[in-house]
């Protein structure tokens, strides 16, 4: 890889980390805990549990790149809230999986709507030109980043 290309890739990484992640965390924090000061990943874990279906804790942690001890803490909190439950695999009772509950689906729907509303609120202060530019840039970014998923390069820890 050429040095100039490596520098561009590092710059892209910085932009992604500094802007998109920071924006996402602010919006999520606002939506999940109005007035909250701390990012709480539990709603994102809840979304992943719904997406994956009943899932082993280790697989969930791998998908989210969260350590098993921290994932256990988050899942225990979600269980205490009644949003997920532990279920035994009918084929092997030693296997415990995590499954979203009806209450969890309701909370996730409310969270998703709150995040969307927060994003709309934040973006509504932009000019029409800025919104158009942002939309085009995000579409380009999604198109380009989807190539990483297609090649399996998006998660270097993937088995």
Short mmCIF file of the C-alpha atoms (twelve columns), coordinates in Angstrom:
data_MODEL
# 
_entry.id   MODEL 
# 
loop_
_atom_site.group_PDB 
_atom_site.id 
_atom_site.type_symbol 
_atom_site.label_atom_id 
_atom_site.label_alt_id 
_atom_site.label_comp_id 
_atom_site.label_asym_id 
_atom_site.label_seq_id 
_atom_site.Cartn_x 
_atom_site.Cartn_y 
_atom_site.Cartn_z 
_atom_site.pdbx_PDB_model_num 
ATOM 1   C CA . UNK A 1   0.000   0.000   0.000  1 
ATOM 2   C CA . UNK A 2   1.270   3.414   -0.903 1 
ATOM 3   C CA . UNK A 3   2.109   5.807   1.930  1 
ATOM 4   C CA . UNK A 4   -0.380  8.400   0.621  1 
ATOM 5   C CA . UNK A 5   -3.171  5.783   0.612  1 
ATOM 6   C CA . UNK A 6   -2.291  4.673   4.140  1 
ATOM 7   C CA . UNK A 7   -2.504  8.286   5.354  1 
ATOM 8   C CA . UNK A 8   -5.914  8.730   3.684  1 
ATOM 9   C CA . UNK A 9   -7.189  5.552   5.329  1 
ATOM 10  C CA . UNK A 10  -5.969  6.769   8.719  1 
ATOM 11  C CA . UNK A 11  -7.687  10.113  8.122  1 
ATOM 12  C CA . UNK A 12  -10.942 8.329   7.224  1 
ATOM 13  C CA . UNK A 13  -10.658 6.328   10.450 1 
ATOM 14  C CA . UNK A 14  -10.216 9.524   12.460 1 
ATOM 15  C CA . UNK A 15  -13.206 11.197  10.803 1 
ATOM 16  C CA . UNK A 16  -15.389 8.164   11.440 1 
ATOM 17  C CA . UNK A 17  -14.322 7.939   15.065 1 
ATOM 18  C CA . UNK A 18  -14.576 11.646  15.778 1 
ATOM 19  C CA . UNK A 19  -17.774 12.554  13.967 1 
ATOM 20  C CA . UNK A 20  -20.094 9.645   13.321 1 
ATOM 21  C CA . UNK A 21  -19.493 7.820   16.596 1 
ATOM 22  C CA . UNK A 22  -19.618 11.001  18.667 1 
ATOM 23  C CA . UNK A 23  -22.846 12.068  16.966 1 
ATOM 24  C CA . UNK A 24  -24.389 8.616   17.420 1 
ATOM 25  C CA . UNK A 25  -23.507 8.503   21.089 1 
ATOM 26  C CA . UNK A 26  -24.902 11.986  21.753 1 
ATOM 27  C CA . UNK A 27  -28.146 11.122  20.005 1 
ATOM 28  C CA . UNK A 28  -28.428 7.741   21.720 1 
ATOM 29  C CA . UNK A 29  -27.643 9.212   25.139 1 
ATOM 30  C CA . UNK A 30  -30.283 11.899  24.646 1 
ATOM 31  C CA . UNK A 31  -32.855 9.394   23.434 1 
ATOM 32  C CA . UNK A 32  -32.269 6.699   26.025 1 
ATOM 33  C CA . UNK A 33  -31.677 8.914   29.009 1 
ATOM 34  C CA . UNK A 34  -32.764 12.530  28.539 1 
ATOM 35  C CA . UNK A 35  -30.381 14.760  30.415 1 
ATOM 36  C CA . UNK A 36  -27.962 11.854  30.832 1 
ATOM 37  C CA . UNK A 37  -24.255 12.507  30.725 1 
ATOM 38  C CA . UNK A 38  -23.018 8.980   30.093 1 
ATOM 39  C CA . UNK A 39  -23.321 6.763   27.011 1 
ATOM 40  C CA . UNK A 40  -25.277 3.588   27.751 1 
ATOM 41  C CA . UNK A 41  -24.878 0.761   25.208 1 
ATOM 42  C CA . UNK A 42  -27.729 -1.359  26.606 1 
ATOM 43  C CA . UNK A 43  -30.244 -0.316  23.929 1 
ATOM 44  C CA . UNK A 44  -27.769 -1.206  21.198 1 
ATOM 45  C CA . UNK A 45  -27.276 -4.610  22.827 1 
ATOM 46  C CA . UNK A 46  -31.065 -4.987  22.947 1 
ATOM 47  C CA . UNK A 47  -31.252 -4.190  19.221 1 
ATOM 48  C CA . UNK A 48  -28.582 -6.800  18.454 1 
ATOM 49  C CA . UNK A 49  -30.428 -9.441  20.534 1 
ATOM 50  C CA . UNK A 50  -33.577 -8.748  18.527 1 
ATOM 51  C CA . UNK A 51  -31.619 -8.903  15.271 1 
ATOM 52  C CA . UNK A 52  -29.831 -12.176 16.061 1 
ATOM 53  C CA . UNK A 53  -32.754 -13.923 17.739 1 
ATOM 54  C CA . UNK A 54  -32.004 -16.132 20.712 1 
ATOM 55  C CA . UNK A 55  -28.236 -15.812 20.941 1 
ATOM 56  C CA . UNK A 56  -25.446 -17.080 23.157 1 
ATOM 57  C CA . UNK A 57  -23.789 -14.459 25.316 1 
ATOM 58  C CA . UNK A 58  -20.389 -15.169 23.741 1 
ATOM 59  C CA . UNK A 59  -21.766 -14.695 20.213 1 
ATOM 60  C CA . UNK A 60  -23.499 -11.486 21.230 1 
ATOM 61  C CA . UNK A 61  -20.268 -10.142 22.709 1 
ATOM 62  C CA . UNK A 62  -18.348 -11.105 19.584 1 
ATOM 63  C CA . UNK A 63  -20.840 -9.335  17.306 1 
ATOM 64  C CA . UNK A 64  -20.699 -6.181  19.394 1 
ATOM 65  C CA . UNK A 65  -17.004 -6.419  20.252 1 
ATOM 66  C CA . UNK A 66  -17.801 -6.215  23.959 1 
ATOM 67  C CA . UNK A 67  -15.952 -8.329  26.521 1 
ATOM 68  C CA . UNK A 68  -17.847 -11.202 28.128 1 
ATOM 69  C CA . UNK A 69  -17.728 -9.691  31.655 1 
ATOM 70  C CA . UNK A 70  -19.085 -6.336  30.425 1 
ATOM 71  C CA . UNK A 71  -21.675 -8.070  28.231 1 
ATOM 72  C CA . UNK A 72  -22.815 -10.124 31.218 1 
ATOM 73  C CA . UNK A 73  -23.249 -6.906  33.193 1 
ATOM 74  C CA . UNK A 74  -25.313 -5.294  30.411 1 
ATOM 75  C CA . UNK A 75  -27.458 -8.404  29.897 1 
ATOM 76  C CA . UNK A 76  -28.079 -8.723  33.653 1 
ATOM 77  C CA . UNK A 77  -29.284 -5.114  33.664 1 
ATOM 78  C CA . UNK A 78  -31.585 -5.829  30.687 1 
ATOM 79  C CA . UNK A 79  -32.916 -8.919  32.499 1 
ATOM 80  C CA . UNK A 80  -33.596 -6.837  35.619 1 
ATOM 81  C CA . UNK A 81  -35.545 -4.394  33.410 1 
ATOM 82  C CA . UNK A 82  -37.540 -7.314  31.955 1 
ATOM 83  C CA . UNK A 83  -36.302 -6.561  28.426 1 
ATOM 84  C CA . UNK A 84  -34.484 -9.840  27.743 1 
ATOM 85  C CA . UNK A 85  -34.576 -13.287 29.276 1 
ATOM 86  C CA . UNK A 86  -32.317 -16.309 29.483 1 
ATOM 87  C CA . UNK A 87  -33.647 -19.384 27.713 1 
ATOM 88  C CA . UNK A 88  -32.284 -22.897 27.457 1 
ATOM 89  C CA . UNK A 89  -31.574 -24.412 24.071 1 
ATOM 90  C CA . UNK A 90  -34.080 -27.290 23.678 1 
ATOM 91  C CA . UNK A 91  -31.413 -29.389 21.919 1 
ATOM 92  C CA . UNK A 92  -28.814 -28.896 24.661 1 
ATOM 93  C CA . UNK A 93  -29.936 -27.719 28.112 1 
ATOM 94  C CA . UNK A 94  -26.366 -26.687 28.942 1 
ATOM 95  C CA . UNK A 95  -26.609 -23.915 26.346 1 
ATOM 96  C CA . UNK A 96  -28.150 -20.676 27.597 1 
ATOM 97  C CA . UNK A 97  -29.282 -18.050 25.114 1 
ATOM 98  C CA . UNK A 98  -30.536 -14.514 25.472 1 
ATOM 99  C CA . UNK A 99  -33.924 -13.608 23.938 1 
ATOM 100 C CA . UNK A 100 -35.759 -10.284 23.730 1 
ATOM 101 C CA . UNK A 101 -39.120 -10.046 25.515 1 
ATOM 102 C CA . UNK A 102 -42.290 -8.281  24.401 1 
ATOM 103 C CA . UNK A 103 -41.436 -5.443  26.774 1 
ATOM 104 C CA . UNK A 104 -37.981 -5.332  25.205 1 
ATOM 105 C CA . UNK A 105 -39.495 -4.953  21.741 1 
ATOM 106 C CA . UNK A 106 -41.678 -2.106  23.016 1 
ATOM 107 C CA . UNK A 107 -38.700 -0.323  24.601 1 
ATOM 108 C CA . UNK A 108 -36.618 -0.853  21.464 1 
ATOM 109 C CA . UNK A 109 -39.386 0.614   19.274 1 
ATOM 110 C CA . UNK A 110 -39.633 3.665   21.569 1 
ATOM 111 C CA . UNK A 111 -35.842 4.022   21.615 1 
ATOM 112 C CA . UNK A 112 -35.631 3.817   17.808 1 
ATOM 113 C CA . UNK A 113 -38.343 6.459   17.442 1 
ATOM 114 C CA . UNK A 114 -36.620 8.705   19.994 1 
ATOM 115 C CA . UNK A 115 -33.256 8.342   18.210 1 
ATOM 116 C CA . UNK A 116 -34.856 9.155   14.864 1 
ATOM 117 C CA . UNK A 117 -36.605 12.212  16.344 1 
ATOM 118 C CA . UNK A 118 -33.355 13.373  17.962 1 
ATOM 119 C CA . UNK A 119 -31.485 13.041  14.670 1 
ATOM 120 C CA . UNK A 120 -34.208 14.950  12.824 1 
ATOM 121 C CA . UNK A 121 -34.147 17.653  15.503 1 
ATOM 122 C CA . UNK A 122 -30.364 18.011  15.261 1 
ATOM 123 C CA . UNK A 123 -30.266 17.991  11.465 1 
ATOM 124 C CA . UNK A 124 -33.169 20.430  11.061 1 
ATOM 125 C CA . UNK A 125 -30.850 23.313  11.955 1 
ATOM 126 C CA . UNK A 126 -28.778 22.637  8.828  1 
ATOM 127 C CA . UNK A 127 -29.337 24.415  5.530  1 
ATOM 128 C CA . UNK A 128 -31.024 22.573  2.689  1 
ATOM 129 C CA . UNK A 129 -27.688 22.402  0.873  1 
ATOM 130 C CA . UNK A 130 -25.965 20.909  3.913  1 
ATOM 131 C CA . UNK A 131 -28.715 18.313  4.325  1 
ATOM 132 C CA . UNK A 132 -28.452 17.345  0.642  1 
ATOM 133 C CA . UNK A 133 -24.670 17.128  0.886  1 
ATOM 134 C CA . UNK A 134 -24.854 15.057  4.075  1 
ATOM 135 C CA . UNK A 135 -27.406 12.684  2.529  1 
ATOM 136 C CA . UNK A 136 -25.262 12.174  -0.557 1 
ATOM 137 C CA . UNK A 137 -22.135 11.674  1.563  1 
ATOM 138 C CA . UNK A 138 -23.862 9.157   3.854  1 
ATOM 139 C CA . UNK A 139 -25.221 7.223   0.865  1 
ATOM 140 C CA . UNK A 140 -21.725 7.135   -0.635 1 
ATOM 141 C CA . UNK A 141 -20.231 6.051   2.692  1 
ATOM 142 C CA . UNK A 142 -22.812 3.268   3.107  1 
ATOM 143 C CA . UNK A 143 -22.210 2.054   -0.441 1 
ATOM 144 C CA . UNK A 144 -18.440 2.011   0.061  1 
ATOM 145 C CA . UNK A 145 -18.530 0.518   3.553  1 
ATOM 146 C CA . UNK A 146 -20.883 -2.244  2.402  1 
ATOM 147 C CA . UNK A 147 -17.974 -3.488  0.287  1 
ATOM 148 C CA . UNK A 148 -16.146 -4.245  3.537  1 
ATOM 149 C CA . UNK A 149 -19.029 -6.439  4.677  1 
ATOM 150 C CA . UNK A 150 -19.024 -8.241  1.334  1 
ATOM 151 C CA . UNK A 151 -15.319 -9.055  1.634  1 
ATOM 152 C CA . UNK A 152 -15.450 -9.941  5.335  1 
ATOM 153 C CA . UNK A 153 -13.016 -7.164  6.197  1 
ATOM 154 C CA . UNK A 154 -15.348 -5.184  8.425  1 
ATOM 155 C CA . UNK A 155 -14.614 -7.351  11.449 1 
ATOM 156 C CA . UNK A 156 -11.017 -8.568  11.610 1 
ATOM 157 C CA . UNK A 157 -11.886 -10.828 14.569 1 
ATOM 158 C CA . UNK A 158 -14.482 -12.725 12.532 1 
ATOM 159 C CA . UNK A 159 -13.638 -16.458 12.582 1 
# 
